[in-house]
Amino acid sequence: MADYPTLYTERLILKPLELADAEAIQQQFAHWEVVRYLNARVPWPYPVDGALHYLQDIALPAIARGEEWHWSLRLKSAPDQLIGNISLMDEQDNNRGFWMGLPWQGQGLMAEACAQVTRYWFEDLGRDCLRVPKASPNLASRRLSERNGMRLIRIDDDEFVGGRYARETWEITRKEWRRFK
């Protein structure tokens, strides 16, 4: 079991990822509309054992090393249903990533999750700066960064599941975050 906490928002439970989440992740994640703006490291078409491989070989080992923190997203009204994932990573220029299952997109749920894990990044982990890369065509993700007080610091190119796009890097410092919230 992970040694970092379950987090809560008004409508969500953010529960540390575990191997038992593989089947639910596979069901919600393996959709073009969910993955098209994610980094090209995500295989497409998504393999039938993609979620199990991701958990066993990537996420859970990174958690054990203390380099990443991954939570499943669950509605408080349906705590057994995984609806998405949000992660923090101790990487250069890539500190937060997320995805949301199709039926739950556009309801402001990811904004709640981002607010809580950003708080965790700055307050619990004591980090000074949060940087988030995203595919430029991902307008919903851009709006989320703007609404959370982040600023665009760089544009370059990268490969995403959907192809080669401009990659925007957004940033907020702990000082800026404290003023913003």
C-alpha positions in Angstrom: 0.0 0.0 0.0 1.2 3.5 -0.8 2.6 5.6 2.1 0.9 8.8 1.0 -2.7 9.8 1.9 -6.1 9.4 0.4 -7.2 13.0 -0.5 -10.7 14.4 -0.6 -12.5 17.2 -2.4 -16.1 18.3 -2.3 -17.1 15.6 -4.7 -14.1 13.3 -5.0 -12.0 10.7 -3.3 -8.4 10.6 -4.5 -7.2 7.1 -3.5 -3.6 6.0 -4.0 -3.4 3.7 -7.1 -3.0 0.0 -6.5 -2.7 -3.1 -8.7 -6.4 -3.9 -8.1 -7.2 -0.8 -10.2 -5.9 -2.3 -13.4 -9.2 -3.5 -14.8 -11.0 -0.3 -14.1 -8.2 1.8 -15.6 -8.3 -0.4 -18.7 -12.0 0.1 -19.2 -11.9 3.9 -18.7 -8.6 4.8 -20.3 -8.5 2.9 -23.6 -10.5 5.5 -25.6 -9.1 7.8 -28.3 -10.8 10.8 -26.8 -9.1 10.2 -23.4 -5.6 9.5 -24.7 -5.1 11.6 -27.9 -3.4 14.5 -26.2 -1.2 12.4 -23.9 2.5 11.9 -24.5 3.4 9.4 -27.2 4.9 7.1 -24.5 1.3 5.9 -24.2 0.9 3.0 -26.7 -2.0 3.3 -29.2 -3.9 1.2 -29.9 -3.9 0.6 -26.2 -3.0 -3.0 -25.5 -5.4 -5.3 -23.6 -2.9 -5.5 -20.8 -1.8 -1.9 -21.0 -3.2 -0.8 -17.5 -1.7 -3.9 -15.8 1.7 -3.2 -17.4 1.5 0.5 -16.5 0.8 -0.3 -12.9 3.3 -3.1 -12.5 6.2 -1.8 -14.4 5.9 2.0 -14.3 3.6 3.6 -11.7 3.9 1.3 -8.7 7.7 1.1 -8.9 8.0 4.9 -9.2 5.7 5.2 -6.1 7.9 2.8 -4.2 11.0 4.8 -5.1 9.3 8.0 -3.9 9.5 9.7 -7.3 5.8 9.7 -8.2 2.4 9.9 -6.5 -0.7 8.5 -8.3 -4.3 8.6 -7.3 -7.4 7.1 -8.7 -10.3 9.5 -8.9 -13.6 8.3 -7.5 -16.9 10.1 -6.8 -17.9 10.2 -3.2 -21.3 9.2 -4.3 -19.9 6.0 -6.1 -16.6 5.2 -4.3 -16.1 1.8 -6.0 -16.1 3.3 -9.5 -12.7 4.6 -10.8 -13.4 7.5 -13.1 -9.9 8.8 -13.8 -6.3 9.3 -12.5 -4.1 12.1 -11.4 -0.4 12.0 -10.8 2.5 14.0 -9.5 6.0 13.3 -10.8 9.4 14.4 -9.6 10.6 15.1 -13.2 12.1 18.1 -14.8 9.3 20.2 -16.4 6.7 17.4 -15.9 5.1 17.4 -12.4 1.4 16.7 -12.9 -0.6 14.7 -15.3 -4.2 13.4 -15.4 -6.9 11.8 -17.4 -10.7 11.5 -16.9 -13.1 8.9 -18.2 -15.5 10.2 -20.9 -18.7 10.1 -18.9 -17.2 12.4 -16.3 -15.5 15.0 -18.5 -16.7 18.6 -18.5 -18.1 18.6 -14.9 -15.3 20.4 -13.1 -14.1 17.3 -11.4 -10.6 17.5 -12.7 -10.3 21.1 -11.4 -11.2 19.8 -7.9 -8.6 17.0 -8.2 -5.9 19.4 -9.5 -6.5 21.9 -6.7 -6.0 19.1 -4.1 -2.9 17.6 -5.6 -1.3 21.0 -6.2 -1.9 21.7 -2.6 -0.2 18.4 -1.8 2.7 19.2 -4.0 3.4 22.6 -2.4 2.3 22.0 1.2 3.0 18.3 1.9 5.9 17.7 -0.4 7.4 21.2 0.1 8.1 21.8 -3.6 8.8 25.3 -4.9 7.5 25.1 -8.5 5.0 23.0 -10.4 5.4 22.6 -14.1 2.9 21.0 -16.4 3.3 20.1 -20.1 0.4 19.8 -22.4 -0.5 19.4 -26.1 -1.4 22.8 -27.4 -4.7 21.6 -29.0 -5.9 20.4 -25.5 -8.0 23.5 -24.8 -9.7 22.1 -21.7 -6.4 21.4 -20.1 -5.1 24.9 -21.0 -8.2 26.5 -19.5 -7.7 24.5 -16.3 -4.1 25.8 -16.0 -5.3 29.4 -16.6 -8.0 29.1 -14.0 -5.5 27.8 -11.5 -3.2 30.8 -11.9 -0.5 29.0 -14.0 1.4 30.9 -16.7 2.7 29.7 -20.0 6.5 29.7 -19.9 7.5 27.8 -23.0 6.3 26.3 -26.3 8.2 23.7 -28.3 7.2 20.5 -30.1 6.6 17.0 -28.9 5.1 13.7 -30.0 1.7 12.9 -28.6 -0.6 9.9 -29.1 -2.5 12.0 -31.7 0.6 13.1 -33.5 3.2 15.9 -33.4 1.8 19.1 -31.7 3.2 22.2 -30.1 3.8 21.4 -26.4 3.1 24.1 -23.9 4.8 24.1 -20.5 2.8 25.9 -17.8 4.2 26.9 -14.4 3.2 28.1 -11.0 5.5 28.7 -8.0 4.5 28.0 -4.4 4.6 31.8 -3.8 2.3 32.5 -6.7 0.0 29.6 -5.7 -0.4 30.9 -2.2 -1.3 34.3 -3.5 -3.7 32.8 -6.0 -5.6 30.5 -3.7 
